[in-house]
Amino acid sequence: MNEIFPQGCAWIDNEYVELAEAKIPILDWGFLRSDATYDVVHVWQGRFFRLDKHIDRFFESTKKLRMPCQVSRDELKKILANCVVKGKLENAYVEMIQTRGMSPKFVRDPRLATPRVMAFAVPFGWILKQEDFEKGLDVLLTDIKRIPPSSVDPTIKNYHWMDLVTGMLDAYENGNDTAILVDENNNITEGPGFNLFCVNDTGIFTPDHGVLEGITRQSVFDLAKELNLPIVKKVITVEELQTANELFASSTAGGIMPITKVSGIQIGNGRVGDITRQLHKLYWKKHTDDKWSTSITDILSSY
Ligand SMILES: *Cc1c(COP(=O)(O)O)cnc(C)c1O
């Protein structure tokens, strides 16, 4: 085995291949212009978590980009399940991608391109590792502005990540775990691949615009409702973030993850908060619930 590629499997050009063999042509607009959309779902102990919600969002994103998805829902489910099985993974991070593809003779008109769909499965990844849960994340509050919604629709999951990557570089060089970006009015948006929540005496809050509408963010709303906890989408100021009782991040890559420090300064008492703990516990419990998860074997035997 080589040292670059993790264990896993990809599906590209109608074939299942090892990750090292999964390649796209240099003239694909997905590569040259980040003209692509994607989605990531996870598999935990052989079960996809909220798969239909991820596929709904993926189909919605492809439509908004005026390149409706090139495969059907049932086909896509089978492809994703096969990537996990062929990659011999029990817990996986499973990504589906559609790029604008290539146009004949490299003409500029995006409508002339033929979209390309691909997928891959790799081992499950965490923004905050399980063993670091009690420690929580130390995030760097940057002054980098998230690409505004008037430029790129943030509800389309996209690869316009230069702002987020710059944030990550700043964070790592400064000794933080990850970064948070702000909007044009210096209010809180999100971080590289995760949404943010703050908890104060009156409830749970998350930014209402300028962010990707995460499936885990939606899960937090569903779980909060079940636990009878008040939760609201609204503008969140830097001050509200810094003076919160609790902060947490939500992402398919790790679930609900406590943030205990912002730029090195302790949030609340510096320990994982009670609300974060309750949501985290119920979130993982849902991974064996038939209403929230689907077994891979069922997907592969049902069509
Ligand atoms: C994927 C992503 C998230 C988290 O969404 P989930 O569906 O919960 O994984 C948040 N922000 C950005 C920019 C993302 O790309």
The ligand as an SDF file (V2000), in Angstrom:
LIG
                    3D

 15 15  0  0  0  0  0  0  0  0999 V2000
  -20.7120   20.1550    5.2460 C   0  0  0  0  0  0  0  0  0  0  0  0
  -20.5970   21.4650    5.8770 C   0  0  0  0  0  0  0  0  0  0  0  0
  -21.1550   21.7430    7.1490 C   0  0  0  0  0  0  0  0  0  0  0  0
  -21.7960   20.6770    8.0070 C   0  0  0  0  0  0  0  0  0  0  0  0
  -22.9130   20.0640    7.4100 O   0  0  0  0  0  0  0  0  0  0  0  0
  -23.3720   18.6050    7.8160 P   0  0  0  0  0  0  0  0  0  0  0  0
  -24.4370   18.2740    6.8390 O   0  0  0  0  0  0  0  0  0  0  0  0
  -23.8890   18.6840    9.2160 O   0  0  0  0  0  0  0  0  0  0  0  0
  -22.1830   17.7070    7.7310 O   0  0  0  0  0  0  0  0  0  0  0  0
  -21.0870   23.0560    7.6120 C   0  0  0  0  0  0  0  0  0  0  0  0
  -20.4820   24.0220    6.9060 N   0  0  0  0  0  0  0  0  0  0  0  0
  -19.9130   23.7930    5.7020 C   0  0  0  0  0  0  0  0  0  0  0  0
  -19.2580   24.9170    4.9700 C   0  0  0  0  0  0  0  0  0  0  0  0
  -19.9480   22.5030    5.1540 C   0  0  0  0  0  0  0  0  0  0  0  0
  -19.3640   22.2780    3.9670 O   0  0  0  0  0  0  0  0  0  0  0  0
  1  2  1  0
  2  3  1  0
  2 14  2  0
  3  4  1  0
  3 10  2  0
  4  5  1  0
  5  6  1  0
  6  7  2  0
  6  8  1  0
  6  9  1  0
 10 11  1  0
 11 12  2  0
 12 13  1  0
 12 14  1  0
 14 15  1  0
M  END
$$$$
